[in-house]
Amino acid sequence: MIYINPRDIDFDPLWEANARELTKELLKKKPEERAAFINSKRVETWGNGALLESLRGAVGNKCWYSEVPLEGADPNVDHFRPKGRIVEIDHSTLEKTGDISGGYWWLAFEPRNFRLSCMHSNQRRVDEETEGGKWDFFPVIGTRAQEETEWDLIEENVLPFDPCCPTDMALLWFSSDGTPTLKNDSPSDEERMRLKVTIWLFHLDKNEIAQKRRANVIDIYKDIKTADATFKIWQQSGAAAGSVLKTRFDDAIAKLKSEIKDTKPFARARQCAVLLAKSEFPWIAEYI
């Protein structure tokens, strides 16, 4: 999961103006009319290519939750706060309680409620090895926002981490093997719960995704070791060979910087790998 600055999302002006007008229309609808109206406007709003391109523009064509690349896959535009029903769960066991809450129907066309997602993070998938996918789940602690509460005025204790929330992303960390964890060495019970829900909800522990994330972390470590070998030879070399080795080290640094850009697959795990390596390779603090 990578931080997405909401201010970096450049919504198409015509698309955004239409979405705002549709919200005004929606707010005038009777309760029994809302679902049909929302679904009839899918192509104009969350199913519209203009929105998809706007979301892709933030960090490229990858899932904001799992960070898997979406080339050759059908991207999902997720309503972070579900527009329809919400299936409630026990926060400790992640089991359904049997309770159903009304969704955030008034945010069906709200631009800030959309997240670019892969199928495995957005749609429910259960098999012998793993279970995950957001579906109709959106757990919060305490009460939900009252109907028609404006986005900026919503006050909820949301359990899953939001990629558009910088304080949430400051909590999330990845270990040396690419496993999602918490940055805080002494996390609170609530932070542990939030991590557990986040991994489960967005399917971050799906075997295929976890393996690819781990492989990306391993590749970064290989690049770091290659750079370190070049750095040591450069430092030990004489003046005659110094410029050539310096250039090689410069190239190694440039490659590392490129490989941890936010647009790369599993960028947050890659970045954590580099930060974790600082204690072993002190030059990282100076050059990366």
Stockholm file with secondary structure:
# STOCKHOLM 1.0

chainA/1-288         MIYINPRDIDFDPLWEANARELTKELLKKKPEERAAFINSKRVETWGNGALLESLRGAVGNKCWYSEVPLEGADPNVDHFRPKGRIVEIDHSTLEKTGDISGGYWWLAFEPRNFRLSCMHSNQRRVDEETEGGKWDFFPVIGTRAQEETEWDLIEENVLPFDPCCPTDMALLWFSSDGTPTLKNDSPSDEERMRLKVTIWLFHLDKNEIAQKRRANVIDIYKDIKTADATFKIWQQSGAAAGSVLKTRFDDAIAKLKSEIKDTKPFARARQCAVLLAKSEFPWIAEYI
#=GR chainA/1-288 SS CCCCCGGGCCCCHHHHHHHHHHHHHHHTSCHHHHHHHHHHTTTTTTTCHHHHHHHHHHHCSBCTTTCCBCTTSCCEEEESSCSSCEEEECTTTCCEEEEEECCCGGGTTCGGGEEEECHHHHSCEECSSCEECCTTCCCEESCCCCTTCCGGGCCCEECSCCTTCHHHHHHEEECTTSCEEESCSSCCHHHHHHHHHHHHHTTTTCHHHHHHHHHHHHHHHHHHHHHHHHHHHHHHSCHHHHHHHHHHHHHHHHHHHHHTSTTSTTHHHHHHHHHHGGGTCTHHHHHC
#=GC SS_cons         CCCCCGGGCCCCHHHHHHHHHHHHHHHTSCHHHHHHHHHHTTTTTTTCHHHHHHHHHHHCSBCTTTCCBCTTSCCEEEESSCSSCEEEECTTTCCEEEEEECCCGGGTTCGGGEEEECHHHHSCEECSSCEECCTTCCCEESCCCCTTCCGGGCCCEECSCCTTCHHHHHHEEECTTSCEEESCSSCCHHHHHHHHHHHHHTTTTCHHHHHHHHHHHHHHHHHHHHHHHHHHHHHHSCHHHHHHHHHHHHHHHHHHHHHTSTTSTTHHHHHHHHHHGGGTCTHHHHHC
//
